Every structure is written in structure tokens, then in C-alpha cells.
Amino acid sequence: MSTVREMLVELTGTPEFADGISDDADLSASGIDSGDLVRLVLLIEQRTGAEVTAEDMDQLTTIADYERFVATRGGAAAQPNGS
Amino acid sequence: MWLTQLAERNRQCFPDRTALVDEHRSVTWAEFDDRTGRLARGLAGLGIRRGDRVAVLSLDRVEVMETYFALARLGALFVPLNHSLTPAEVTGIAQRTGAVAVIGEAALLDRHPDLPVRLRIAMESEEFAALGADGIALPELPDLPDDTPVAILHTSATTGQAKGVTVDHASFRAIALGWLAVARPADDMVLVNCCPLYHGSMVVSLTYMAAGATVVLMPGFKPQTALAAIEKHRATHIWLVPQMLRFLLQAKAMESTDLSTLREVLYGASPMPVDIYTEAAARLGCGFRQVYGMTEVGGPFVTLGPEEHPAPDAVPDLIPAGRVVPGMSARALDDKGEEAAPGTIGEIVVRGPGVMRGYWDDDEATAEITVDGWIRTGDLGYIDRGGLIHLVDRSKDLIIRAGQNVYPTEIERALRTHPAVHDAAVIGTPDPDYGEVPLAYVVADEGTGTAELLRHVAEQLAPYKRPRRIEFIDQVPRNPAGKIVKKLLRG
């Protein structure tokens, strides 16, 4: 399971949602609670140490987008425990 | 015709001031007034008449307000739809209100191909843009009295069917003028609105528009976008629910964003946790204004201003809700239905010109919530000798999840429709991010899984109404009358 999918399982408390969505589906239109989408971005910031800007948000639509962001921006400042 | 007067007055006084901004465009008051007038005539040309109900299905954007104001000019009622509702929920609202048309974003309209309306208009379409364009013969707009119904705003209900709160122009006017009398608006306000315009809390934006403020609209709340909007538009005010404030504080952009223009954080729709207020007050250094409102009362009717908010290092366990705004009356009723003495807990009831005209096509529900002309809020609290209302509990079995009301009975009913479920009980459980979330206790056949039940309720309930957790138990505790004893579940 990908990093972002693991975060989704953590946030939603069940693998149901993360397992059922494809990499290129629009997350916001997939039935996820909008608050959980906000929490996903905050968790990515916490885990990677990278700041997600409003401009970044415009580019983050699918799981693949989020994975790319984590891969390209999260490496240097990764904080696996969220501390 | 309050909304029309509001736009006309602002056009006269501040024609070049920005009225509304979204991520695509902005309009001045002159443009807004002109566009809503033309749009109203264009809709009239399509057969929309006074008294018709028109559903609006969209994320927040300038066109939503244009549509609301255009329909108000026509004497038609706008019926905002929560875009997170399931197709069955949306169709139910359209049917119960008898909506003749739906105007919305194309992508959202596509999710509801079977809506029973005769007219569908996408806001991004050329058809919408061309409505009322120059050169088309257009009917005159009616001169409407203030008691003309203007909107049907929907709230959750114990029945599982959202109730339509019918409000008129007089309601919007009473709330706006009462609120602005105590909030004392300045002439240069820019309000970042984080709350959806389909929600009853949209009255807050209408109220600040009445003062000539610029309102910044966003297509859904994202902390990073909201922070950027404050900096970009040099916002003086922001309107949000406490859980959004928590998310703002957690975002890394908090550190790098210029928030020095902020004067007031308006918060409401759910209680403010002490830890969020303490951190926000210390880090933001601006004023805070509490918004206590209820859709049935017409919107925000009680406020606590910045001057009465506690210092960050001296926050009591319970921050008072505030004082009722001029033009509205509130009191606490004791168990006998009589006004409680100052300091004595009772149910808060409200009356005044802001209150709804009633639930749409539901006299029984209207009678239930009304006692001798007062609207029952379902909130328990007391009013002190200084007129401050202190809320302490709820008399209704209600979960407030990030500012959205969710009735446990609706979730219980959805769970019980699963063939393997024998009984279900739902309570609210504290959650740091959402304030409260639904927790379901279920009695079901052996082997029934959480995922299966969540999948089942997803067909009936919008995401924010779905249980956050499901626990399987042998028996739901009930009293001899068969009523669920929820305090036993709360431990």
C-alpha cells in the first residue's frame, strides 16, 4: 500500500475508502469527507516536514498527485513519527 | 425586498468597491447589482416566476450569490443544496420543495442526472452567462414586500429528512441590522468566508455584505487557501467554525503568512474548545467574536464581542455565547415553560422578526419547535443579570460535527436497514479535529463487518453523517418504554 493510502487508512479508520479508489481519481469527488482531506494535507506536512502552500493545493487532486508531492518535497525533511 | 435594497444601496454608495471575490473572478458592487438584475430578468424569461423554488447546487463562488440575489429580485425562493448529500437526499429535497429548476456547477449537476426539475443550468455554461444579456427583451421585475419568502434553508432532522426552513426578506433584514448594530462595522471590511453558502450560516455573509464589506468566497475549506486569502485580500475578518480554526493553527503556512490585517475572527456553529481559543488568541493577537445562531431563528442572533472575550491566559472552562442582538429577544424557559430567573438553567427560546416563517410544508414540525411564538433552540443554558447567555448543554439528541448538525436517529435508521442489523444506537463522542463524531453501537448477526456496514450507510448518508466508528454489542440498552438509554453507552 502506498504512503498516502496508508495515511488515508489512518485518517478514516478503515481501509475501505483507500482500497476502493484508483490512483488517478479525484479525491474530493470520491466520497471522502472534506475534513479528512484537510487532515490528509496536514498529516503530509507533519510527516514530511514540507509546507504545503495554496499553490501546491491547486495541483493536489488525486492520490498520484499526493504521492508525487511526498516523493519530491518530503524526502529531505522527513519526520516519520510526525514529531 | 431586503436583498435587492442591499445591492442597490451598495451600488449607490460604493460602486467601485469589490463586493465578492472567488478563485476565478471578482465583481464590484456596481457589477454585482447590474448582473443580478439582468440575471433575474433572464430567469424570468425562462419562466421562473414569483414563488417558484429553484435549487442551487454549487461550491462557493460568485455565481452562487448572483443567483441567490437574482432569484430574490424575482420573488422566487433559492434552495441551497449541500453538495455532499447523496443523490437520494438531494432528490428528496427537490421533491419536497417542488423545485422547478436547478442552477449549479456542471460537475455537481452531473452527479444528479435524475433531479425532478424542468430546467437545469450550469453556472459555467454560455447559457448562464447569456441570461439577461443586452438586447434581449426582458420582463420588468416585481416590487416585493418584505414578507415575501426568499429562501428555504435546510437543516438536519430527527426524521432523517432534512427540514426546509423558510425565511423571508424581513428575516434577513432583521438579523443583519441587529447584528451590525452591535458589531459596529467599519468601512473597509474584507471578510474571508470559510463556511459553505448552502448552510444556514450563509446569513453571516449576507449580513456583512449589507455593511458594504467585500466577501471572499472559497470552494470548500482548505487551511492553506484560507490563509493565502487573508494575506492576498488583506482580510480584516474571517468567519469559520472552531474546528477550521484548529486546522489553520496546525498548517505550516500559519508561520509564513501575513495575518496582520486581521481584526476579528468570527466563530460559531459549535462550541469553542478552550485549547483552540487559547492558542488562537495568543498566536493571532486579534479580536474574537462568537456567533451563536440557528437557521430557524434566521441566523446569528447572539454575539460576544472582542471586548468581552477572555485573555489567552485566563480562559474559563465555558466562554459565554454573548448577548442577543437588537431586534431579537431570548429567554430561558424552565421545566414549567415559564421564564427562568437570571442564572437559572432552562431551554433558550427566541422570538423576533428574524425567525423563520415556518418549515416548508410541515406545519406539525413548525408547531413542535414553536411555543407561544418563541422558537425553541434545544439548547440548555442560563442568562445572567448582565444579559449574557451561557450555554451548558443540549436538550436535543444532536451531534454537532465541525459545525454541521447530525441527528443520531438518522444514522440509527440507516444502519437498521441492513438485513444483518437487529438494533443500533448512535452517540456523539469527542473528537479533537471535529468536536464530535458519531459512534455507532450495533447489534448484528455474527460475522457482520464494519466495512460492510459503512458501505451500506454510504448509500443513504452524506459523508459527514456516517459513523466514525462502529462497535458491536449484544444488546442496546433501553428503558421499559423502549427508549435507548444513551447515558449508559456514554459510560
Interface residues (C-beta under 8 A of the other chain):
Chain A: G13 T14 P15 E16 S28 A29 G31 I32 D33 S34 G35 V38 R39 V41 L42 E45 Q46 A50 E51 V52 T53 A54 D56 M57
Chain B: S84 A107 G220 F221 K222 P223 Q224 T225 L227 A228 A229 Q243 F247 Q250 A251 K252 A253 S256 A402 D433 Y434 T450 A451 L454 R455 A458 P463 Y464 R466 R468 R469
